[in-house]
Amino acid sequence: MKVFKSISRTVWILSLISLFTDTASEMLYPIMPIYLKTIGFSIVLIGVLEGFAEALAGLSKGYFGKLSDDSGKRIPFVQLGYALSSISKPMMAIFSFPIWIFFSRAMDRFGKGIRTAARDAILSDEATVETKGKIFGLHRSMDTFGAVFEPTLALLYLYFYPQQYKTLFYIAFIPGLLAIASSFFLKDKNKKSLPEVKKTSFLSFLKYWKTSPLRYRKILIGLLAFAVFNSSDVFLLLKAKQAGLNDTSVIGVYIFYNLVYALCAFPLGFYADKIGLKKMFVFGLLLFSIVYFGMALSTNIYIIASLFFIYGIYAAATEGISKA
């Protein structure tokens, strides 16, 4: 198809790796809050765990992104990051002590922090100004299809083996291994090493603020403001369970959300290249507001299902677009 002609081999490989990794991660994500509650985690402790893990990922993205720039290499960061995230999956099933769960979850997010900036830099290098929305949209679409396949398998597994959560953590290791294997097909375009590699301190990436373009600063401030008010999807899943859905139905509604996201990410990214990335992103934020307002007011399971449909469109209109 003509629409896929400008998409390179590297973009397809990265998208496939993300599909495998998300297949592993998303098999566990919808059952994670349920599993944590069965081993004694309170709602507050779940929130602390998610907040700590995401903060670690956020800070490490900046450091390893700067380190990737300074070293002139991308692929080693991508490979190491995906490897750590894959190894962390079975670790969460080995012991159920809170400190071990914290370590395993932190390792998963640390892997994300190591790979994300380098991977997105590769995607950006493979795109033009006219195709950024499409390139990042395809990547998010492939990534999210993993969130459709594996939760479906998890749903079937829990139907026959109710509450047998730990086995799923071991099964999730298989697509993780496929992601690691696929990463070895990537090659750094820049073969030359930099003549002098500067020492990179942990917070040295913050210095970029002083030299960054004004447009970049505006975008960053806007994304930071949104991140402050945003919350983990875990709480939307807990809201669905509070409304009366059983464990199987909670996973089902999460699969539905991801299916909408996966199907819409590429076409919305393609369309954003036509109308402007900013317009598409603002449209997505409006949908986000509608979803959280509706979730706060309603306990009707049909309305909540409809809100998850809108939430899927919101994700498709913002996740890849913000990166682009």
ABEGO torsion letter per residue (X at the ends): XAAAAABBAAAAAAAAAAAAAAAAAAAAAAAAAAAAAAAGBBAAAAAAAAAAAAAAAAAAAAAAAAAAAAAGBAAAAAAAAAAAAAAAAAAAAABABAAAAAAAAAAAAAAAAAAAAAAAAAAAAABBAAAAAAAAAAAAAAAAAAAAAAAAAAAAAAAABBGBAAAAAAAAAAAAAAAAAAAAABBBABABBBABBBBBBAAAAAAAAAABBAAAAAAAAAAAAAAAABBBAAAAAAAAAAAGBBAAAAAAAAAAAAAAAAAAAAAAAAAAAAAEAAAAAAAAAAAAAAAAAAAAABABAAAAAAAAAAAAAAAAAAAAAAAX
